[in-house]
Amino acid sequence: MDRPDTLTLNGKDYAILRLLGKGKGGYTWLAERDGTQYALKQIHHEPCDYYAFGDKLAAELGDYERLRALDVPLPRLLDTDRSRELLLKELLPGETVYQLVLRGGVEPWQRKQVRALAQTLKAAGLNLDWFPTNFMSRDGVLYYVDYECNPYMEEWSFERWGVRYWERTPEFDAYAREHGDL
Protein backbone atom coordinates (compact mmCIF):
# COMPACT_ATOMS: atom_id res chain seq x y z
CA MET A 1 0.00 0.00 0.00
CA ASP A 2 1.23 3.49 -0.82
CA ARG A 3 1.67 5.94 2.03
CA PRO A 4 -1.28 8.32 2.18
CA ASP A 5 -0.47 12.01 2.74
CA THR A 6 -3.21 12.35 5.36
CA LEU A 7 -5.79 10.25 7.12
CA THR A 8 -8.95 11.74 8.59
CA LEU A 9 -10.19 10.41 11.91
CA ASN A 10 -13.50 11.77 13.20
CA GLY A 11 -13.16 14.93 11.09
CA LYS A 12 -9.55 15.66 12.11
CA ASP A 13 -6.74 15.38 9.56
CA TYR A 14 -3.49 13.70 10.54
CA ALA A 15 -0.38 14.09 8.38
CA ILE A 16 1.14 10.69 7.65
CA LEU A 17 4.93 10.77 8.02
CA ARG A 18 5.93 7.15 7.47
CA LEU A 19 4.93 3.53 7.93
CA LEU A 20 5.74 2.15 11.38
CA GLY A 21 4.65 -1.39 10.60
CA LYS A 22 2.26 -3.70 8.79
CA GLY A 23 0.64 -6.63 10.51
CA LYS A 24 -2.07 -9.19 9.89
CA GLY A 25 -4.77 -6.67 10.71
CA GLY A 26 -3.55 -3.29 9.61
CA TYR A 27 -0.98 -0.67 8.79
CA THR A 28 0.37 1.50 11.59
CA TRP A 29 1.50 4.94 10.50
CA LEU A 30 3.52 7.62 12.24
CA ALA A 31 1.04 10.50 12.16
CA GLU A 32 1.20 14.11 13.28
CA ARG A 33 -1.37 16.73 14.17
CA ASP A 34 -0.69 20.14 15.71
CA GLY A 35 2.93 19.25 16.45
CA THR A 36 2.13 16.01 18.31
CA GLN A 37 3.00 12.60 16.91
CA TYR A 38 0.80 9.50 17.18
CA ALA A 39 0.57 5.91 16.01
CA LEU A 40 -2.43 5.70 13.70
CA LYS A 41 -3.55 2.19 12.82
CA GLN A 42 -5.54 1.66 9.66
CA ILE A 43 -7.34 -1.70 9.54
CA HIS A 44 -6.81 -3.54 6.27
CA HIS A 45 -8.69 -6.43 4.71
CA GLU A 46 -5.84 -8.15 2.90
CA PRO A 47 -6.03 -11.95 2.96
CA CYS A 48 -3.95 -13.85 5.50
CA ASP A 49 -3.29 -17.54 4.86
CA TYR A 50 -2.86 -18.49 8.52
CA TYR A 51 -5.43 -16.37 10.34
CA ALA A 52 -9.21 -15.99 10.10
CA PHE A 53 -10.73 -12.59 10.85
CA GLY A 54 -14.18 -11.38 11.73
CA ASP A 55 -14.71 -7.71 12.59
CA LYS A 56 -11.07 -6.63 13.03
CA LEU A 57 -11.85 -3.28 14.60
CA ALA A 58 -14.28 -4.73 17.14
CA ALA A 59 -11.77 -7.48 17.96
CA GLU A 60 -8.98 -4.95 18.47
CA LEU A 61 -11.13 -2.79 20.76
CA GLY A 62 -12.26 -5.82 22.76
CA ASP A 63 -8.68 -7.06 23.07
CA TYR A 64 -7.56 -3.61 24.26
CA GLU A 65 -10.12 -3.67 27.08
CA ARG A 66 -9.30 -7.29 27.97
CA LEU A 67 -5.57 -6.52 28.21
CA ARG A 68 -6.15 -3.30 30.19
CA ALA A 69 -8.19 -5.28 32.71
CA LEU A 70 -5.14 -7.53 33.18
CA ASP A 71 -2.84 -4.48 33.63
CA VAL A 72 -0.82 -5.27 30.51
CA PRO A 73 1.28 -2.17 29.74
CA LEU A 74 -0.15 -0.73 26.50
CA PRO A 75 0.01 2.59 24.68
CA ARG A 76 -3.21 4.48 25.42
CA LEU A 77 -6.02 4.30 22.88
CA LEU A 78 -6.85 7.95 22.20
CA ASP A 79 -9.60 7.79 19.58
CA THR A 80 -11.42 5.44 17.22
CA ASP A 81 -13.19 6.06 13.92
CA ARG A 82 -15.41 3.04 13.20
CA SER A 83 -16.52 4.21 9.76
CA ARG A 84 -12.91 4.56 8.56
CA GLU A 85 -11.59 1.67 10.69
CA LEU A 86 -8.89 3.80 12.35
CA LEU A 87 -7.36 3.64 15.82
CA LEU A 88 -5.35 6.54 17.21
CA LYS A 89 -2.77 5.42 19.78
CA GLU A 90 -0.28 7.11 22.01
CA LEU A 91 3.12 7.01 20.32
CA LEU A 92 5.86 5.35 22.35
CA PRO A 93 9.18 6.71 21.12
CA GLY A 94 12.19 4.50 20.75
CA GLU A 95 13.17 1.15 19.35
CA THR A 96 11.12 -2.01 19.15
CA VAL A 97 12.46 -5.16 20.76
CA TYR A 98 13.01 -6.42 17.20
CA GLN A 99 15.45 -3.55 16.61
CA LEU A 100 17.14 -4.32 19.92
CA VAL A 101 17.54 -7.99 18.97
CA LEU A 102 19.10 -6.96 15.65
CA ARG A 103 21.82 -5.04 17.46
CA GLY A 104 22.11 -7.40 20.41
CA GLY A 105 20.65 -4.98 22.92
CA VAL A 106 17.80 -6.83 24.67
CA GLU A 107 18.34 -6.34 28.40
CA PRO A 108 17.82 -9.00 31.10
CA TRP A 109 15.05 -6.88 32.68
CA GLN A 110 13.14 -6.90 29.38
CA ARG A 111 13.37 -10.68 29.17
CA LYS A 112 12.24 -10.96 32.80
CA GLN A 113 9.24 -8.69 32.16
CA VAL A 114 8.13 -10.54 29.01
CA ARG A 115 8.33 -13.87 30.83
CA ALA A 116 6.29 -12.50 33.75
CA LEU A 117 3.76 -11.11 31.26
CA ALA A 118 3.59 -14.48 29.52
CA GLN A 119 2.79 -16.18 32.85
CA THR A 120 0.06 -13.64 33.64
CA LEU A 121 -1.52 -14.11 30.22
CA LYS A 122 -1.27 -17.91 30.39
CA ALA A 123 -3.11 -17.85 33.74
CA ALA A 124 -5.81 -15.73 32.07
CA GLY A 125 -6.03 -18.17 29.15
CA LEU A 126 -4.52 -15.75 26.62
CA ASN A 127 -1.55 -15.32 24.32
CA LEU A 128 -0.21 -12.15 22.80
CA ASP A 129 1.49 -11.89 19.44
CA TRP A 130 4.94 -12.38 20.96
CA PHE A 131 6.85 -11.22 17.88
CA PRO A 132 9.37 -8.56 19.01
CA THR A 133 8.10 -5.83 16.66
CA ASN A 134 5.08 -5.66 18.99
CA PHE A 135 7.09 -4.60 22.06
CA MET A 136 8.84 -1.40 23.12
CA SER A 137 10.15 -0.15 26.42
CA ARG A 138 9.98 3.20 28.13
CA ASP A 139 11.17 4.17 31.58
CA GLY A 140 11.95 0.58 32.58
CA VAL A 141 8.58 -0.81 31.47
CA LEU A 142 8.05 -3.19 28.56
CA TYR A 143 4.95 -2.24 26.53
CA TYR A 144 2.89 -4.37 24.16
CA VAL A 145 2.16 -1.91 21.34
CA ASP A 146 -0.31 -4.13 19.50
CA TYR A 147 -3.67 -4.86 21.11
CA GLU A 148 -4.20 -8.34 19.63
CA CYS A 149 -4.62 -11.27 21.98
CA ASN A 150 -5.86 -14.80 21.37
CA PRO A 151 -6.97 -17.80 23.40
CA TYR A 152 -3.99 -19.52 24.94
CA MET A 153 -2.44 -22.32 22.89
CA GLU A 154 0.84 -23.83 24.05
CA GLU A 155 2.30 -23.90 20.52
CA TRP A 156 1.96 -20.07 20.27
CA SER A 157 3.10 -19.33 23.83
CA PHE A 158 6.10 -17.14 24.53
CA GLU A 159 8.17 -20.09 25.75
CA ARG A 160 7.36 -22.30 22.76
CA TRP A 161 7.23 -19.75 19.94
CA GLY A 162 7.96 -16.14 20.91
CA VAL A 163 11.27 -16.77 22.64
CA ARG A 164 12.73 -17.88 19.30
CA TYR A 165 12.49 -14.28 18.08
CA TRP A 166 13.73 -12.46 21.20
CA GLU A 167 17.37 -13.31 20.48
CA ARG A 168 19.55 -13.98 17.45
CA THR A 169 18.31 -17.48 16.65
CA PRO A 170 18.23 -19.17 13.23
CA GLU A 171 14.49 -18.34 13.05
CA PHE A 172 15.10 -14.68 13.85
CA ASP A 173 17.97 -14.39 11.38
CA ALA A 174 15.93 -16.05 8.61
CA TYR A 175 13.08 -13.58 9.18
CA ALA A 176 15.47 -10.61 9.30
CA ARG A 177 17.19 -11.72 6.06
CA GLU A 178 13.83 -12.23 4.33
CA HIS A 179 12.80 -8.68 5.31
CA GLY A 180 16.10 -7.05 4.35
CA ASP A 181 17.25 -6.33 7.89
CA LEU A 182 20.38 -8.53 7.72
Buried (B, 14 or more C-beta within 10 A) or exposed (E): EEEBEEBEBEEEEBBBEEEBBBBBBBBBBBBBBEEEBBBBBBBBEEEEEEEEEEEBBEBBBEBBEBBBEEEBBBBEBBEBBEEEBBBBBBBBEEEBBBBBBBEEEBEEEBBEBBBEBBEEBBEBEBBBBBBBBBBBBEEEEBBBBBBBBBEBEEEBBBEEBBBBBBEBEEEBBEBBEEEEEE
